[in-house]
Amino acid sequence: MRVFILSVVAAAIVAGGAYVGLQRVQESTADAYTTGSARLDWQEESNFYGREVPPPPGQTN
């Protein structure tokens, strides 16, 4: 029974470490493509969920 409890605790620690590591490394598309010369224009914008952002008023596709 001790081995089972230790393995569950170890799995929780590994999962927590992976979660923290991915949060530090991974960038959203909004952050990744808005610096330097790779800027997106309004036609290519997406929100946090990856859905297309509608164009500003007065603009057409």
N, C-alpha and C positions, 0 to 999 in steps of 0.2 A: 504494500500500500504506500510505503514511503517513496518508492521509485515512481509510482504514478503521480503522486503529489509533486515531487520534484520535477518530473517531466512537464507537467502542466504549468508550473511556475516558470520553468525555463522557456517553454513555448510562448508564454505571455511576455517575458522579457525580450525575446527575439522579435516578436511581433511589434512590441512597443518601440524597440530600436529601429526597426525597418520603417515604421510609420514616421518617426521623427526624422530619420535620414531622408526619406522621400520628400517630406515637407520642406526641408532645407535645400534640396537639390533641384527639385522639379519647379518649373516656372509655367505660369499660364501663358496662353498665346498673346494675351493683352500685354503682358510684361516682356515676353521674349522678343517680340517684333516691333517694339516701340523705341528702341535705342539705335543710335548710329544711322547708317544709310538705308536700313531696311524698314522704313516707316510704312505703315499701311494707310491708304487713303480711306475715305468713308465708304467706298464700295466694297472694301474687303474687311470691314470691322465685324467683330463678333463679340458677344457678351461673355460672361463668366461660364455659361453653359454651352458655348460653342454655337449658339444660334446667331443668325444674321441680324445685325442692327439695322433698323430702317434708315433710309437716307434722310438728311436734314430737309426741312421744309423748303420747297422751291427747287429741289434737285430731282432729276429723273434718272432712271437706270439706263 
